[in-house]
Amino acid sequence: MIEFKDVAVRRDGRELFAGASFQLHPGHKVGLTGNNGTGKSTLFALLLTQMGTGDTEVTLDKGEVSIPDSWQVAHMAQEVGASTQTAIDYVLSGDEQWYEINAALSDLSSVSDDQIGVLHQQFDEIDGYRTPTKAAQIMAGLGFKTSQHELPVEGFSGGWRMRLNLAKTLMSRADLMLLDEPTNHLDLDAILWLETWINAYTGLVIVISHDQAFLDATVGHILHVEQQKITLYTGNYQQFIRTRHERMAQQQQAFEKQQATRAHLDDFIRRFRAKASKAKQAQSRIKQLERMAELSPMMADNPFSFRFYEPANMSSPLIEMTNADIGYNETPLLYNANVQVTPDTRLGLLGMNGAGKSTLIKALVGELGILSGSYRVSDTLKLGYFNQHQMDALDAAATPMQMLRRLAGKTSDAELRSFLGSFDFRGDRIDTPSELFSGGERARLTLALIVWQRPNVLVLDEPTNHLDLQMRQALTLALQGFKGAVVLVSHDRELIANVCDELFLVHDGQIDEFDGDISDYGKWLAEKRKQENASDKNAGKKKNKKDNKKSVSRETDASLVNSQTTKPSTGQADYQVSGKASTAPVNTKAAQPLLSKEEQRKLAAEQRKLTAPLRREIEYTEKALAQIDQKLASLETKLADTELYEESRKADLLLLLDKQTALQQQHSDNEEKLLLAMTTLEEMEAGFE
């Protein structure tokens, strides 16, 4: 386990936390929360320092941190450099043990003969043959297509590189996994997949996240940093909020009670300190005051408090798109789109990665022209459009005050400062160039500039990517009170649930109203994945059957190669059994609905005769597999003998390893042979029905 005992840490001369004591055990899923700047990233850096890794050294001012020496750590960094390494290779490198062994086995020129057997054994122990499949599954869960596996890392955008970095982290065999904002660059279907992955992970996970729904679905403990203290709560984020509010209420009551007691003692001391008869009692009360622990009042949590101004002019509809085909280079991605935005619209757009949500958004705001159909906007339309591009387009050299002044005309500085303060731009930050801002600060500034312009339609494409929990809460409240229309794309389920009255699903080139809520969409995604997985498996089976058609024909229907012609006793339905395993008899039940019992018995006998070779093939292959399993088990017992790896036994070791490789290949060949035979038998029997 990890144990903190009375830990204190300073950075840049400022105390971040002190007196921190808690324990975290294997299997725990822990959410690390707290306002920006309270020390969450420092806590990660401290853990990495204690485990002998990480780029930033963090030292203890006081206390002790205990971590098992044998533990391995995986940390999701926030940057991924350009690289010519392929995406799949980059992800596989997250499993350092597999990567090193595989590299050695791929180039045996630098490996001595006595090391080869050890490497093969280690590779087998870590289930190395399945590792590439695991990497492919992780990449698929995070939204990568198979065609992207061999692309170089440098060919991906920043957001997709972050997904690659997350995939690489998830590939690690670590005992402790540190995830810093893993959902920032994920869409909702990837987030739901990640939730499932984290819940199945057996090690200790500590995650920094501003996504409340994600925390609720994954963590069982909250480690909260505030006012230089770290407190461990049991339960998910919602339970933490309730427990913390109860503690804060109790703290406020205790503070108010203490203040009343202090006032009473101060009054007594003031009135009686000079009187000889009361001096002793006054001195006693002075000592009592000195002994009282200093309690703090309940602190206001959220530094953000803003609202959207009421639009000056509105008409209906504000935006109308009818029977529109939308796409790029004359190629439609979405067909026959019908979307109407009125002053009462509160629309959330759902859809899998790449389905076309952002394409629809661009068409709605006029950035992308439609290919056919009609698109009209009202003369009163005043659009507030938020996306990543708007953040990136901020004047890097200008300060928040300068940018707002360009929009505000003759408005007083005091009013502008008050407005920016509601977005937590205070003091020096008001006059700081935006190029020095974090992603969260740029997102807040972009929102502030949009709010000032009093739009009547808000189109928000992933507005919460860089916002912390407090700012997300403030944005939710502001959107709930907004008097205009809202069109929203977001992976923040809390925001969608609290703001949107209707949901549209973008899928398979269509835009349809989604009949359900955001939790139903999660179920829809899960079902869609099942269907896609089943489709992939069926496609794989068909490909295998096509590729092995001739060999299956020789192996499974050897007795039928002579193309016998069989006629049922009724003489009414003829069919020929060819040497091709994929050819099944015609549906004799459909052809002969009125067969006597005697005719049915004869037909059943003919069918058994036809399938007998396949049944014998299956029985023989199953016995062969059982024998191979026994031989492999015996070999594994021999290979477990440590004396076998001594220099004098090298020849014996290599001989056993060669046998093991040959048997494993036989096992694989027989498994494939069995699968094909069973599939063919199933199809033939279906054809008899």
C-alpha positions as CSV (number, residue, x, y, z in Angstrom):
1,M,0.0,0.0,0.0
2,I,1.0,3.7,-0.2
3,E,1.1,5.5,3.2
4,F,1.6,9.2,3.9
5,K,2.6,10.1,7.5
6,D,2.4,13.8,8.5
7,V,3.6,14.9,5.0
8,A,4.4,18.5,4.3
9,V,5.5,19.9,0.9
10,R,6.5,23.4,-0.3
11,R,7.0,24.5,-3.9
12,D,8.4,27.9,-4.9
13,G,8.4,29.0,-1.3
14,R,4.7,28.3,-0.8
15,E,3.3,25.6,1.4
16,L,0.9,23.4,-0.6
17,F,-0.1,21.0,2.1
18,A,1.0,19.9,5.6
19,G,0.1,17.2,8.0
20,A,-1.1,14.9,5.2
21,S,-1.7,11.3,6.5
22,F,-3.6,8.6,4.6
23,Q,-3.4,5.1,3.2
24,L,-4.1,3.9,-0.3
25,H,-4.4,0.1,-1.0
26,P,-4.1,-2.0,-4.2
27,G,-7.4,-2.1,-6.1
28,H,-8.4,1.3,-4.9
29,K,-9.7,3.8,-7.5
30,V,-9.1,7.3,-6.2
31,G,-10.1,10.6,-7.5
32,L,-7.7,13.5,-6.7
33,T,-9.7,16.7,-6.5
34,G,-9.2,20.3,-5.5
35,N,-9.1,23.8,-7.0
36,N,-6.4,24.7,-9.5
37,G,-3.1,25.5,-7.8
38,T,-3.8,23.5,-4.6
39,G,-1.1,20.9,-5.3
40,K,-2.7,18.0,-7.2
41,S,0.0,17.8,-9.9
42,T,2.6,18.3,-7.1
43,L,1.2,15.2,-5.3
44,F,1.7,13.2,-8.5
45,A,5.2,14.6,-8.9
46,L,6.0,13.6,-5.3
47,L,4.8,10.0,-5.9
48,L,6.9,9.8,-9.0
49,T,10.0,11.2,-7.2
50,Q,9.5,8.7,-4.3
51,M,9.4,5.8,-6.9
52,G,12.5,7.0,-8.6
53,T,11.0,8.3,-11.8
54,G,9.5,11.5,-13.2
55,D,11.0,14.7,-14.7
56,T,10.3,16.9,-11.7
57,E,12.0,16.4,-8.3
58,V,9.7,17.1,-5.3
59,T,11.2,16.8,-1.8
60,L,9.5,16.4,1.5
61,D,9.6,19.3,4.0
62,K,8.4,16.9,6.7
63,G,6.9,13.4,7.2
64,E,7.3,10.1,5.4
65,V,6.0,8.5,2.3
66,S,6.0,4.7,2.1
67,I,5.6,2.8,-1.2
68,P,6.5,-0.9,-1.8
69,D,9.9,-1.2,-3.5
70,S,8.6,-3.7,-6.0
71,W,5.8,-1.5,-7.3
72,Q,5.9,-0.1,-10.9
73,V,4.2,3.2,-11.8
74,A,2.7,4.4,-15.0
75,H,2.0,8.1,-15.5
76,M,0.0,9.8,-18.2
77,A,2.1,12.8,-19.3
78,Q,0.4,15.9,-20.8
79,E,2.6,16.2,-23.9
80,V,3.5,13.9,-26.7
81,G,6.4,14.8,-29.0
82,A,6.5,14.3,-32.7
83,S,7.8,10.9,-33.7
84,T,8.2,8.7,-36.8
85,Q,7.3,5.7,-34.7
86,T,4.1,4.0,-35.8
87,A,1.0,4.5,-33.6
88,I,0.7,0.8,-32.7
89,D,4.4,0.5,-31.9
90,Y,4.2,3.6,-29.7
91,V,1.3,2.1,-27.8
92,L,3.1,-1.3,-27.4
93,S,6.1,0.5,-25.9
94,G,3.9,1.2,-22.9
95,D,4.4,-2.4,-21.9
96,E,8.2,-2.0,-21.3
97,Q,8.8,-5.6,-20.4
98,W,7.1,-7.0,-23.5
99,Y,8.7,-4.4,-25.7
100,E,12.2,-5.2,-24.5
101,I,11.8,-9.0,-24.8
102,N,10.1,-8.7,-28.2
103,A,12.9,-6.5,-29.5
104,A,15.5,-9.0,-28.3
105,L,13.7,-11.9,-29.9
106,S,13.3,-10.0,-33.1
107,D,17.1,-9.5,-33.4
108,L,18.9,-12.5,-31.9
109,S,22.3,-11.3,-33.2
110,S,23.0,-9.6,-29.9
111,V,21.6,-12.4,-27.7
112,S,23.7,-15.4,-26.5
113,D,22.4,-18.9,-27.1
114,D,21.8,-19.5,-23.4
115,Q,19.6,-16.4,-23.2
116,I,17.3,-17.4,-25.9
117,G,15.5,-20.0,-23.8
118,V,15.1,-17.6,-20.9
119,L,13.6,-14.9,-23.2
120,H,11.1,-17.3,-24.6
121,Q,10.1,-18.4,-21.1
122,Q,9.7,-14.8,-20.0
123,F,7.7,-14.0,-23.1
124,D,5.4,-16.9,-22.4
125,E,5.0,-16.0,-18.7
126,I,3.8,-12.4,-19.6
127,D,1.4,-13.8,-22.2
128,G,3.4,-12.0,-24.8
129,Y,1.6,-13.5,-27.8
130,R,-1.7,-11.7,-26.8
131,T,-0.1,-8.3,-26.1
132,P,-0.5,-6.9,-29.7
133,T,-4.2,-7.9,-29.5
134,K,-4.5,-6.0,-26.2
135,A,-2.9,-2.9,-27.7
136,A,-5.3,-3.1,-30.7
137,Q,-8.3,-3.4,-28.3
138,I,-7.2,-0.4,-26.3
139,M,-6.7,1.7,-29.5
140,A,-10.2,0.7,-30.7
141,G,-11.7,1.7,-27.4
142,L,-10.1,5.1,-27.7
143,G,-11.5,5.7,-31.2
144,F,-8.6,4.6,-33.4
145,K,-9.3,2.7,-36.7
146,T,-7.2,-0.2,-37.7
147,S,-6.1,1.7,-40.8
148,Q,-4.4,4.2,-38.4
149,H,-2.2,1.7,-36.6
150,E,0.7,2.0,-39.0
151,L,0.6,5.8,-39.3
152,P,3.5,7.8,-37.7
153,V,2.8,9.5,-34.4
154,E,3.8,12.8,-35.9
155,G,0.9,12.5,-38.4
156,F,-1.7,12.8,-35.6
157,S,-3.1,16.1,-34.3
158,G,-2.4,17.2,-30.7
159,G,-5.7,15.7,-29.3
160,W,-5.1,12.4,-31.0
161,R,-1.5,12.2,-29.8
162,M,-2.9,12.6,-26.3
163,R,-5.2,9.6,-27.0
164,L,-2.1,7.7,-28.0
165,N,-0.4,8.7,-24.8
166,L,-3.3,7.4,-22.8
167,A,-3.3,4.2,-24.8
168,K,0.4,3.8,-24.1
169,T,-0.2,4.4,-20.3
170,L,-3.0,1.8,-20.2
171,M,-0.7,-0.8,-21.8
172,S,1.7,-0.6,-18.8
173,R,1.9,-3.5,-16.3
174,A,2.1,-1.0,-13.5
175,D,0.9,-1.5,-9.9
176,L,0.1,2.2,-9.6
177,M,-1.4,4.3,-12.4
178,L,-1.5,8.1,-12.3
179,L,-3.9,9.6,-14.8
180,D,-4.0,13.4,-15.2
181,E,-7.1,14.6,-17.0
182,P,-7.5,11.5,-19.1
183,T,-10.9,12.5,-20.5
184,N,-9.9,15.9,-21.8
185,H,-9.4,14.8,-25.4
186,L,-12.0,12.0,-25.5
187,D,-15.5,12.0,-26.8
188,L,-18.3,10.4,-24.9
189,D,-18.1,6.9,-26.3
190,A,-14.3,6.7,-25.6
191,I,-15.0,8.0,-22.0
192,L,-17.5,5.2,-21.5
193,W,-15.0,2.6,-22.7
194,L,-12.3,4.1,-20.4
195,E,-14.7,3.8,-17.4
196,T,-15.1,0.1,-18.1
197,W,-11.3,-0.4,-18.4
198,I,-10.6,1.4,-15.2
199,N,-13.2,-0.6,-13.3
200,A,-11.6,-3.8,-14.5
201,Y,-8.0,-2.7,-13.7
202,T,-6.7,-4.6,-10.6
203,G,-4.0,-2.1,-9.5
204,L,-4.2,1.2,-7.7
205,V,-5.5,4.1,-9.9
206,I,-5.2,7.8,-8.9
207,V,-7.0,10.1,-11.4
208,I,-7.2,13.9,-11.6
209,S,-10.4,14.7,-13.5
210,H,-12.9,17.5,-13.7
211,D,-15.6,15.2,-15.1
212,Q,-18.1,14.5,-12.3
213,A,-19.9,11.7,-14.1
214,F,-16.6,10.0,-14.9
215,L,-15.5,10.2,-11.3
216,D,-18.9,8.9,-10.1
217,A,-18.6,5.9,-12.4
218,T,-15.0,4.9,-11.7
219,V,-13.7,5.9,-8.2
220,G,-14.5,4.6,-4.7
221,H,-12.4,7.2,-2.8
222,I,-11.8,10.9,-3.1
223,L,-8.5,12.5,-2.1
224,H,-9.4,16.2,-1.7
225,V,-6.8,19.0,-1.4
226,E,-7.9,22.3,0.1
227,Q,-6.6,24.9,2.5
228,Q,-3.2,23.1,2.7
229,K,-4.8,19.9,3.9
230,I,-5.4,16.5,2.2
231,T,-8.5,14.6,3.2
232,L,-9.4,11.1,2.1
233,Y,-13.1,10.4,1.7
234,T,-14.8,7.1,1.0
235,G,-17.3,7.0,-1.8
236,N,-17.6,8.4,-5.3
237,Y,-17.8,12.1,-6.1
238,Q,-21.4,12.6,-5.3
239,Q,-20.9,11.0,-1.9
240,F,-17.9,13.1,-1.3
241,I,-19.9,16.3,-2.0
242,R,-22.5,15.3,0.5
243,T,-20.0,14.3,3.2
244,R,-17.9,17.4,2.6
245,H,-21.0,19.7,2.8
246,E,-21.9,18.1,6.1
247,R,-18.4,18.6,7.4
248,M,-18.4,22.2,6.2
249,A,-21.8,22.9,7.9
250,Q,-20.4,21.4,11.1
251,Q,-17.3,23.5,10.8
252,Q,-19.3,26.6,10.3
253,Q,-21.4,25.8,13.4
254,A,-18.3,25.2,15.4
255,F,-16.7,28.4,14.1
256,E,-19.8,30.5,15.0
257,K,-20.0,28.8,18.4
258,Q,-16.3,29.5,19.0
259,Q,-16.7,33.1,18.0
260,A,-19.5,33.6,20.4
261,T,-17.4,32.0,23.2
262,R,-14.5,34.3,22.3
263,A,-16.7,37.3,22.4
264,H,-18.0,36.4,25.8
265,L,-14.5,35.8,27.2
266,D,-13.2,39.0,25.7
267,D,-16.0,40.9,27.2
268,F,-15.4,39.4,30.7
269,I,-11.6,40.1,30.4
270,R,-12.2,43.6,29.3
271,R,-14.6,44.4,32.2
272,F,-12.9,42.6,35.1
273,R,-9.1,42.5,34.3
274,A,-8.6,45.7,36.3
275,K,-10.6,44.6,39.4
276,A,-8.5,42.8,42.0
277,S,-11.4,40.5,43.0
278,K,-11.9,39.3,39.4
279,A,-8.2,39.4,38.3
280,K,-7.7,35.7,38.9
281,Q,-10.8,34.7,36.9
282,A,-9.8,37.2,34.1
283,Q,-6.3,35.6,33.9
284,S,-7.9,32.1,33.7
285,R,-10.1,33.3,30.8
286,I,-7.0,34.7,29.0
287,K,-5.3,31.3,29.2
288,Q,-8.5,29.7,28.0
289,L,-8.5,31.9,24.9
290,E,-4.9,31.0,24.2
291,R,-5.6,27.3,24.5
292,M,-8.6,27.5,22.0
293,A,-7.8,25.9,18.6
294,E,-8.1,28.3,15.8
295,L,-11.2,27.4,13.7
296,S,-11.8,28.7,10.2
297,P,-15.2,29.8,8.8
298,M,-16.7,27.9,5.9
299,M,-14.9,29.2,2.8
300,A,-16.8,30.0,-0.4
301,D,-16.0,27.2,-2.8
302,N,-16.6,28.7,-6.3
303,P,-14.6,31.8,-7.5
304,F,-16.8,31.9,-10.7
305,S,-20.2,33.5,-10.8
306,F,-21.4,34.8,-14.1
307,R,-24.5,35.0,-16.2
308,F,-25.4,35.4,-19.8
309,Y,-27.0,38.7,-20.6
310,E,-30.5,38.6,-22.0
311,P,-30.4,38.9,-25.9
312,A,-31.6,42.3,-27.3
313,N,-33.4,40.9,-30.3
314,M,-34.8,37.5,-31.2
315,S,-37.1,36.0,-33.8
316,S,-38.1,32.4,-34.7
317,P,-36.6,30.4,-36.3
318,L,-33.1,31.8,-35.7
319,I,-31.4,29.1,-37.9
320,E,-33.2,26.7,-40.2
321,M,-31.7,23.8,-42.2
322,T,-33.9,21.8,-44.4
323,N,-33.2,18.6,-46.4
324,A,-29.5,19.5,-46.3
325,D,-26.6,17.3,-47.5
326,I,-23.4,18.3,-45.6
327,G,-19.9,17.2,-46.4
328,Y,-16.5,18.1,-47.9
329,N,-15.2,18.3,-51.5
330,E,-18.7,17.5,-52.9
331,T,-18.9,14.3,-50.8
332,P,-21.8,14.2,-48.3
333,L,-21.1,13.0,-44.8
334,L,-24.6,13.8,-43.6
335,Y,-27.7,13.4,-45.6
336,N,-31.1,15.1,-45.5
337,A,-30.4,17.0,-42.3
338,N,-33.4,18.9,-40.8
339,V,-32.5,21.2,-37.9
340,Q,-34.5,24.2,-36.6
341,V,-33.1,26.5,-33.9
342,T,-35.7,28.6,-32.1
343,P,-35.2,30.8,-29.0
344,D,-36.4,27.9,-26.9
345,T,-34.0,25.3,-28.3
346,R,-31.8,23.4,-25.8
347,L,-30.3,20.8,-28.1
348,G,-27.6,18.3,-27.3
349,L,-25.8,16.5,-30.2
350,L,-24.8,12.9,-29.6
351,G,-22.9,10.5,-31.8
352,M,-19.8,8.3,-32.0
353,N,-16.4,9.6,-32.9
354,G,-16.3,10.6,-36.5
355,A,-20.1,10.4,-37.0
356,G,-20.2,14.1,-38.0
357,K,-21.2,16.2,-35.0
358,S,-18.6,18.8,-35.6
359,T,-19.4,18.8,-39.3
360,L,-23.0,19.6,-38.4
361,I,-21.9,22.3,-36.0
362,K,-19.8,24.0,-38.7
363,A,-22.8,23.9,-41.1
364,L,-25.1,25.4,-38.5
365,V,-22.8,28.4,-37.8
366,G,-22.1,28.9,-41.5
367,E,-18.4,27.9,-41.5
368,L,-19.2,25.0,-43.9
369,G,-21.6,25.4,-46.9
370,I,-24.2,22.8,-47.5
371,L,-24.0,20.7,-50.6
372,S,-27.8,20.6,-51.3
373,G,-31.0,21.6,-49.5
374,S,-31.7,25.0,-47.9
375,Y,-30.0,26.9,-45.1
376,R,-31.4,30.2,-43.7
377,V,-30.6,32.4,-40.7
378,S,-32.7,35.2,-39.2
379,D,-31.7,38.9,-39.6
380,T,-31.7,39.0,-35.8
381,L,-29.2,36.2,-35.4
382,K,-26.3,37.0,-33.0
383,L,-24.1,33.9,-32.7
384,G,-21.9,32.9,-29.8
385,Y,-19.7,30.1,-31.1
386,F,-17.2,28.3,-28.9
387,N,-14.7,25.7,-30.1
388,Q,-11.0,24.9,-29.9
389,H,-10.3,27.1,-32.9
390,Q,-11.8,30.2,-31.1
391,M,-9.4,29.6,-28.1
392,D,-6.4,29.2,-30.4
393,A,-7.4,32.4,-32.3
394,L,-7.1,34.6,-29.2
395,D,-4.6,37.5,-29.6
396,A,-1.5,36.1,-27.9
397,A,0.0,39.5,-27.1
398,A,-3.2,41.0,-25.7
399,T,-4.4,40.9,-22.1
400,P,-8.0,40.1,-21.1
401,M,-8.6,43.8,-20.4
402,Q,-7.4,44.8,-23.8
403,M,-9.5,42.2,-25.6
404,L,-12.6,43.1,-23.7
405,R,-12.0,46.8,-24.2
406,R,-12.1,46.3,-28.0
407,L,-15.6,45.0,-27.6
408,A,-16.8,47.2,-24.8
409,G,-16.4,50.7,-26.2
410,K,-16.8,53.4,-23.6
411,T,-17.6,51.0,-20.7
412,S,-15.7,52.0,-17.5
413,D,-12.6,50.1,-16.4
414,A,-14.3,49.3,-13.1
415,E,-17.2,47.6,-14.8
416,L,-14.9,45.6,-17.1
417,R,-12.7,44.5,-14.2
418,S,-15.8,43.4,-12.2
419,F,-17.0,41.4,-15.3
420,L,-13.6,39.7,-15.7
421,G,-13.5,39.0,-12.0
422,S,-16.7,36.9,-12.4
423,F,-14.5,34.6,-14.6
424,D,-11.8,34.7,-11.9
425,F,-9.5,37.1,-13.8
426,R,-8.3,39.2,-10.9
427,G,-5.2,41.2,-10.0
428,D,-2.3,40.7,-12.3
429,R,-4.1,38.1,-14.5
430,I,-6.3,40.9,-15.9
431,D,-3.2,42.5,-17.4
432,T,-1.3,39.3,-18.4
433,P,-0.9,38.5,-22.1
434,S,-3.0,35.5,-23.1
435,E,0.0,33.6,-24.5
436,L,1.0,33.0,-20.8
437,F,-2.4,31.5,-19.9
438,S,-3.2,27.8,-19.3
439,G,-5.8,26.0,-21.4
440,G,-8.4,26.6,-18.7
441,E,-7.7,30.3,-18.6
442,R,-7.9,30.6,-22.4
443,A,-11.2,28.7,-22.3
444,R,-12.6,31.0,-19.6
445,L,-11.5,34.1,-21.5
446,T,-13.1,32.9,-24.7
447,L,-16.4,32.3,-22.8
448,A,-16.1,35.8,-21.2
449,L,-15.7,37.5,-24.6
450,I,-18.7,35.5,-25.9
451,V,-20.9,36.4,-22.9
452,W,-20.1,40.1,-23.3
453,Q,-21.4,40.2,-26.9
454,R,-24.9,39.2,-25.8
455,P,-25.6,36.4,-28.3
456,N,-29.1,34.9,-28.8
457,V,-27.8,31.5,-30.0
458,L,-24.9,29.7,-28.3
459,V,-23.2,26.9,-30.3
460,L,-20.7,25.2,-28.0
461,D,-18.4,22.5,-29.3
462,E,-16.7,20.8,-26.3
463,P,-16.7,23.9,-24.1
464,T,-15.6,22.1,-20.9
465,N,-12.3,20.4,-22.2
466,H,-10.1,22.7,-20.1
467,L,-12.5,23.8,-17.4
468,D,-12.3,22.6,-13.8
469,L,-15.3,21.4,-11.7
470,Q,-16.0,24.9,-10.3
471,M,-16.1,26.6,-13.7
472,R,-18.2,23.7,-15.2
473,Q,-20.7,24.3,-12.4
474,A,-20.8,28.0,-13.0
475,L,-21.2,27.4,-16.8
476,T,-24.0,25.0,-16.2
477,L,-25.9,27.5,-13.9
478,A,-25.3,30.3,-16.5
479,L,-26.6,28.2,-19.4
480,Q,-29.7,27.2,-17.4
481,G,-30.5,30.9,-16.9
482,F,-29.7,31.9,-20.6
483,K,-32.7,33.3,-22.4
484,G,-31.6,32.3,-25.9
485,A,-31.0,29.1,-27.8
486,V,-28.3,26.5,-27.0
487,V,-26.7,23.9,-29.3
488,L,-24.2,21.8,-27.4
489,V,-21.7,19.1,-28.2
490,S,-20.0,17.9,-25.0
491,H,-18.6,14.7,-23.4
492,D,-19.6,16.2,-20.0
493,R,-22.8,14.2,-19.2
494,E,-23.7,16.4,-16.2
495,L,-23.7,19.5,-18.5
496,I,-25.8,17.8,-21.1
497,A,-28.3,16.4,-18.6
498,N,-28.7,19.8,-16.8
499,V,-28.9,22.0,-19.9
500,C,-30.4,20.2,-22.8
501,D,-34.1,19.5,-23.3
502,E,-33.8,17.4,-26.5
503,L,-31.1,15.2,-27.9
504,F,-30.2,14.5,-31.6
505,L,-28.2,11.4,-32.6
506,V,-25.8,11.8,-35.5
507,H,-25.2,8.3,-36.9
508,D,-24.7,6.5,-40.2
509,G,-25.1,9.8,-42.1
510,Q,-28.4,10.6,-40.5
511,I,-29.6,13.1,-37.8
512,D,-32.5,11.8,-35.8
513,E,-34.1,12.7,-32.5
514,F,-32.8,10.5,-29.8
515,D,-35.7,9.0,-27.7
516,G,-34.1,8.8,-24.3
517,D,-31.7,10.6,-21.9
518,I,-27.9,10.7,-21.7
519,S,-27.8,7.4,-19.7
520,D,-29.8,5.7,-22.4
521,Y,-27.2,6.9,-24.9
522,G,-24.6,5.0,-22.9
523,K,-26.7,1.8,-23.3
524,W,-27.1,2.5,-27.0
525,L,-23.3,2.8,-27.4
526,A,-22.8,-0.4,-25.6
527,E,-25.3,-2.2,-27.8
528,K,-23.7,-0.7,-30.9
529,R,-20.3,-1.9,-29.9
530,K,-21.6,-5.5,-29.4
531,Q,-23.1,-5.4,-32.9
532,E,-19.9,-4.1,-34.4
533,N,-17.9,-6.7,-32.6
534,A,-20.2,-9.4,-33.8
535,S,-20.0,-8.0,-37.3
536,D,-16.2,-8.0,-37.2
537,K,-16.2,-11.7,-36.0
538,N,-18.6,-12.8,-38.8
539,A,-16.5,-10.9,-41.3
540,G,-13.4,-12.7,-40.0
541,K,-15.1,-16.1,-40.2
542,K,-16.2,-15.4,-43.8
543,K,-12.7,-14.4,-44.7
544,N,-11.3,-17.5,-43.1
545,K,-13.7,-19.7,-44.9
546,K,-13.0,-18.0,-48.2
547,D,-9.2,-18.3,-47.8
548,N,-9.4,-21.9,-46.7
549,K,-12.1,-23.0,-49.0
550,K,-10.0,-25.5,-51.0
551,S,-8.1,-26.9,-48.1
552,V,-11.3,-27.4,-46.1
553,S,-12.7,-29.2,-49.1
554,R,-9.8,-31.6,-49.2
555,E,-9.6,-32.2,-45.4
556,T,-13.3,-32.4,-44.5
557,D,-15.0,-33.8,-47.5
558,A,-12.4,-36.2,-48.9
559,S,-15.0,-39.0,-49.1
560,L,-17.3,-36.8,-51.1
561,V,-14.9,-35.6,-53.8
562,N,-16.4,-38.0,-56.3
563,S,-19.5,-35.9,-56.5
564,Q,-22.2,-38.5,-55.9
565,T,-25.7,-37.6,-56.8
566,T,-28.3,-38.5,-54.2
567,K,-32.0,-38.7,-54.8
568,P,-34.5,-38.7,-51.9
569,S,-37.1,-41.5,-51.9
570,T,-39.8,-39.3,-53.2
571,G,-38.0,-38.6,-56.4
572,Q,-39.2,-35.0,-56.2
573,A,-36.0,-33.1,-55.0
574,D,-32.6,-33.7,-56.5
575,Y,-29.4,-32.1,-55.2
576,Q,-25.7,-32.7,-55.8
577,V,-23.1,-32.7,-53.0
578,S,-19.9,-31.2,-54.4
579,G,-16.4,-31.4,-53.0
580,K,-16.8,-27.8,-51.7
581,A,-17.4,-27.5,-47.9
582,S,-19.3,-24.3,-48.4
583,T,-22.0,-26.1,-50.5
584,A,-24.9,-27.3,-48.4
585,P,-27.9,-29.4,-49.5
586,V,-31.1,-27.6,-50.6
587,N,-33.7,-27.1,-47.9
588,T,-35.4,-30.5,-48.2
589,K,-38.0,-29.6,-45.6
590,A,-39.2,-26.7,-47.6
591,A,-39.1,-28.7,-50.8
592,Q,-41.0,-31.7,-49.3
593,P,-43.5,-30.6,-46.7
594,L,-45.5,-33.8,-46.9
595,L,-43.1,-36.7,-46.1
596,S,-44.2,-40.0,-44.5
597,K,-42.4,-41.2,-41.4
598,E,-40.5,-43.8,-43.5
599,E,-39.4,-41.2,-45.9
600,Q,-38.3,-38.9,-43.0
601,R,-36.2,-41.8,-41.6
602,K,-34.5,-42.4,-44.9
603,L,-33.9,-38.7,-45.4
604,A,-32.4,-38.4,-41.9
605,A,-30.1,-41.4,-42.6
606,E,-28.9,-39.7,-45.8
607,Q,-28.2,-36.6,-43.9
608,R,-26.2,-38.4,-41.3
609,K,-24.3,-40.2,-44.0
610,L,-23.4,-36.8,-45.6
611,T,-22.2,-35.3,-42.4
612,A,-20.4,-38.4,-41.1
613,P,-17.0,-37.4,-42.5
614,L,-17.2,-34.0,-40.8
615,R,-18.2,-35.5,-37.5
616,R,-15.3,-38.0,-37.7
617,E,-13.0,-35.1,-38.6
618,I,-14.2,-33.1,-35.5
619,E,-13.8,-36.1,-33.2
620,Y,-10.3,-36.8,-34.5
621,T,-9.2,-33.2,-34.1
622,E,-10.5,-32.9,-30.6
623,K,-8.5,-36.0,-29.6
624,A,-5.4,-34.6,-31.2
625,L,-5.8,-31.3,-29.3
626,A,-6.1,-33.2,-26.0
627,Q,-2.9,-35.1,-26.7
628,I,-1.1,-31.9,-27.7
629,D,-2.3,-30.3,-24.5
630,Q,-0.8,-33.2,-22.4
631,K,2.5,-32.9,-24.2
632,L,2.7,-29.2,-23.7
633,A,1.9,-29.5,-20.0
634,S,4.7,-32.1,-19.7
635,L,7.1,-29.8,-21.5
636,E,6.3,-26.9,-19.3
637,T,7.0,-29.0,-16.2
638,K,10.4,-29.8,-17.7
639,L,11.1,-26.2,-18.6
640,A,10.4,-25.1,-15.1
641,D,13.5,-27.0,-13.9
642,T,16.1,-24.3,-13.1
643,E,19.0,-26.6,-13.7
644,L,18.0,-26.8,-17.3
645,Y,19.2,-23.2,-17.8
646,E,22.8,-24.0,-16.8
647,E,25.5,-23.8,-19.5
648,S,26.0,-27.6,-19.5
649,R,22.3,-28.2,-20.3
650,K,22.0,-25.7,-23.1
651,A,21.6,-28.4,-25.8
652,D,18.7,-30.0,-23.8
653,L,17.0,-26.6,-23.3
654,L,17.1,-25.7,-27.0
655,L,15.7,-29.2,-27.9
656,L,12.8,-28.7,-25.5
657,L,12.1,-25.2,-26.8
658,D,12.1,-26.5,-30.4
659,K,9.6,-29.2,-29.3
660,Q,7.4,-26.6,-27.5
661,T,7.4,-24.3,-30.6
662,A,6.4,-27.2,-32.9
663,L,3.7,-28.4,-30.5
664,Q,2.3,-24.8,-30.2
665,Q,2.1,-24.5,-33.9
666,Q,0.3,-27.9,-34.2
667,H,-2.1,-26.8,-31.5
668,S,-2.9,-23.6,-33.4
669,D,-3.3,-25.5,-36.7
670,N,-5.7,-28.0,-35.2
671,E,-7.7,-25.3,-33.5
672,E,-8.2,-23.6,-36.8
673,K,-9.0,-26.9,-38.5
674,L,-11.6,-27.7,-35.8
675,L,-13.2,-24.3,-36.1
676,L,-13.6,-24.6,-39.8
677,A,-15.0,-28.2,-39.6
678,M,-17.5,-27.2,-36.9
679,T,-18.6,-24.1,-38.9
680,T,-19.1,-26.2,-42.0
681,L,-21.1,-28.8,-40.1
682,E,-23.3,-26.1,-38.7
683,E,-24.0,-24.7,-42.1
684,M,-24.8,-28.1,-43.6
685,E,-27.2,-29.0,-40.8
686,A,-28.9,-25.6,-41.2
687,G,-29.4,-26.4,-44.9
688,F,-31.2,-29.6,-44.0
689,E,-33.8,-27.8,-41.9
